[in-house]
Amino acid sequence: MFIESFKVDSPNVKYTEGEIHSVYNYATTDLVLENRDGIHQWIVKPKSVKYEFKTDTHLPRFGVMLVGWGGNNGSTLTAGVIANREGISWATKDKIQQANYFGSLTQASTIRVGSFNGEEIYAPFKSLVPMVNPDEIVFGGWDISNMNLADAMARAKVLDIDLQKQLRPYMEQMVPLPGIYDADFIAANQESRANNVIGGTKKEQLERIIKDIREFKGKNQLDKVVVLWTANTERYSSIIAGLNDTMENLLTSLEKNEAEISPSTLYAIACVLENVPFINGSPQNTFVPGLIELAIQRNSLIGGDDFKSGQTKMKSVLVDFLVGAGIKPTSIVSYNHLGNNDGMNLSAPQTFRSKEISKSNVVDDMVASNAILYEPGEHPDHVVVIKYVPYVGDSKRAMDEYTSEIFMGGKSTIVLHNTCEDSLLAAPIILDLVLLAELSTRIQLKAEDEGKFHSFHPVATILSYLTKAPLVPPGTPVVNALSKQRAMLENILRACVGLAPENNMILEYK
């Protein structure tokens, strides 16, 4: 059974006019290695820590600024939100299609809230706590191309022509602000698009971005803004002692106009200085150590890296299943070809390397979880190939071969072919990222031994379900298994309304 909304009736939760206040008992364990009767053994000690959560239920007037607004992802997301807001339908070769938010965790998935008369009851994910309505988002952003959003949508060739025609009046007046362009960080084949760029030193470029954010917020009378990078993949930045390894060195390097500060890092610095959440949707190392230190020092939300949309999402499910079933993946070979501008930019070796790194690390935590299958330091052979094939456009092909060892020396091979409509998969992920980033700024918590409430850590692990290479605070384990990531996110929001985590035990029927 499906219900649209619900309210929790519990002594652990209190609803007021502007806030949800909950008490949550976090059950976890401590492990210690003890010497008992001359024998060393691991002792597991269950414990419970009481937390309190406060969630501000006032929904702000909310804006999103996209870096790379005129790209395939930016134009597709903007078009999709407008189509949903205006209730647009259009003719395809199969049917009359209605606008929807399929592919969005927050807008199109459900959570189990209990049972009624022996039937499982589900509600929208977004009903757990108040979230901004995506139809009300105000969009803006930057692009190194001055093409308006209607023409950018046509150039992308993602959406049906009938839909494009209906959307054009809404989008042809949307023109991106000039963006930061540095040919050293992206492929040379992007130069022809760069007719809308910010000049000057890196400090002057930073100041221009800050000015743009302030003006966008003021002009549209916004309470909050989130900035998200959906522009070209950059090459990796070199981490250099004295340049970007500490907050102080990074800011000093900015004053010196050091060449090794990438455009994405400049946007991120601007956002941190303005206390505006910044999300990196590409695989490069935007968040150099000095920037992470700056974000932590200023308690400004950062999140990333790289949208998890097609092949990598499948990999984070399948490898988790195989290892969890006691099957040993020994070889993972992933091949992609695509023909959009992302594929064109990734045809350069230095930018491909950024993507290769983010795609390759996705199985690490799952392999490390099973020392029965893998010796220390052992890892599956893992190869990632990406090729640019202009003809296929945004319709990316992903082919994977998983070879595993099974019972008594046997071999098992699984081969997948996945046709990914690249931007139609990425756009709802962008939507989830900005909505969850905004939501997380309205949640505060404290443990029983803490005197006052505080926000989540500024390095936003809460967004990890949506990213290939989750950014985590220093010293924090990285979790890539998709089921664990979703459970973490759902259970944190359940805690905000005093609900126990979903454990699927269903003891009442056992």
PyMOL commands that set and color helices and strands:
alter all, ss='L'
color gray80, all
select helices_A, chain A and resi 72-86+105-108+125-127+134-136+149-156+161-171+188-193+202-219+247-255+263-274+289-298+311-324+341-346+349-368+390-392+407-409+422-440+461-466+482-496+507-509
alter helices_A, ss='H'
color red, helices_A
select strands_A, chain A and resi 13-15+19-36+39-56+62-67+89-91+96-98+110-116+119-124+138-143+177-178+224-229+278-280+302-303+328-338+381-388+395-405+411-421+443-447+454-455
alter strands_A, ss='S'
color yellow, strands_A
deselect
rebuild
show_as cartoon
